[in-house]
Amino acid sequence: MNRRLIASLAVGAALVLTTTGCSMISPQATTIPYSAAEGTNVHGSGPLEVRNAFIVANDEGTAGNFVAAIVNDTEKSHTLNVELGEGGPTLEIRVPANTTVSLGSDEDEPLEIEDFDGLPGTDVTAFFQSGDGDGALASIPVLDGSLDYLSALAP
């Protein structure tokens, strides 16, 4: 009887280990940081923080509007420089001290991109730099205006 009890315990322990073993070594999805919005958060661009950056383009991808929230938590005004693609259009956004500029909101219009080239459904690589920061590369999604809340942001 002792053999049966020991065998049953061994089988039970093996079953528990095989059914829970994967969760012991797999990363938990809730611990992986991500942007919970349609745009991308850009870290490391300098003193300015860029949140939820994306572009709303026309169907042909020849015209686009840049949308983002740019946060300045410093006591000094700064300019955010955004270069879309290598040698592509450059945007400059001045952000006063201790304020947030929300491009595409009721207060601030989205920023029109001249000579844009990017189809909806793709990503555009952009370089963001502000203040004396080194800057940061990020992939910015290109969306269309087919959704109701994006239609007003379309060019």
N, C-alpha and C positions, 0 to 999 in steps of 0.2 A: 504494500500500500504506500509506503514511503516513496518508492520509485515512481508510482503514478502521480503522486502529489508533486514531486520534484519535476517530473516531465511536464506536467500541466503548467507549473509556474514558469518553466523555461520557455515553453511555447507561448504563453501569455506575454512574457517579457519581450520575446522576439517580435511578436505581433505589435506590441506597443512601440518598440523602437523602429520597426520598419514603416509604420504608418505615420509617425511623428518625426522621423529622422530628417526628412526633406525640409521641414519648417525650421529645424535647428540650424541649418547652414544657408538657407535662402535669405536674401535681404527682404525686409518687410517693406511693402510698397508705401506705407505711410511714413517711412523715414527718408524717402527720396524726395529732395526739394524739386519743385516744378512751378511753372507759372500757371496759375489756375484762371486763365483768361485766354482770349483769342490771341493776344500779343505775347511779347517776350520781355522779361525783366533783364536789364543789362547791368552787370556788376563790374566795378573796377574802371569806370570811364574817367574818374576824377572825383571832385567834390560833389558833383551833381549826380543824383540817382535817377535812372531812367526806368520807368515802369510801364508795362503793357504796351510796348511799341509794336505797331503794325502799320501796313499800308493798305489803303482801299483803292483799287485800280478799276479802270473801265475794262470791258470785256476783251478788248484788243491788247491791253497791257501797255498802252502808249501814254496814258495819263494816270497820275496817282496822287493821293493825299496821305501825308504822314500824320499818324495819330499816336499820341503818347502822353503820359504824365511825367513831367520833369520836376523833381523835388530839389530845392536848395535849402538845406538846413544850416547854412553858414551865415555869417554876419556880413558877407560881401557878395555883390552881384557877380555872376559868372555867365559865360557863353558856352553852350553845348554845340560842338561841331560834329556833324554827322555826314560821313562820306558813304554814299550808296554804291556798292560795287567798286572795283578797282578803277580809278579814274572817272567814276561816274559823278552824278550831280552831288553837290555839297549843300547841306542845310546849316544855317546858323540860328540858334534859338537863345535869346537873352533871357535869363531868369534872375529877377531881383532877389535880394537877400531875404531869407526866411519866408519864401513863398513857394507855391507849386503852380506851374503852368500846365494846364490840362488841355492840350491840343485836341480839338474835336468835341469839346464840351460846349455847353450853352454860353460860357464866357469867352472861350478862345476857339477860333475856327481851326480846322485842320490845316496843316502847312502844305501848300501845293508844291509838287515836285516837278520842276521843269526838266524836259528831256528824259522822262522816265521810260524804263524798258523792263517790264516784269509782268508776266501773266498771273492772273489770279490762280491760286492753288500752288504756287511755287514759293520759294524763300529767296530773299535777297540778302547777300552778305553785306553788312554795314560796319563801319568803324566809328565808334563813339569816343569823343575826347572832350574833357572840360578842365579848366584851371590848369594846374601844373601836373595833372595826372598823365600816366603813360597812355591811357586809352584802352579800349576793349573791342574785340571783334564779336559780332553776334549775328545770328541768322534771324531775319525779320520776315514774318509771314506776309504774303500778299493775298488779300481777300477781295471779294467782289461786293457789290452793294445789294445783293439779292435778298439778304435778310432785312427785315423792317428797321431794326435799330442801326444797321450799317448804311441803309440807303441814303440817309441825309449826309453821310460822310463821303459818298462817291463823287468823283470829279464830274 
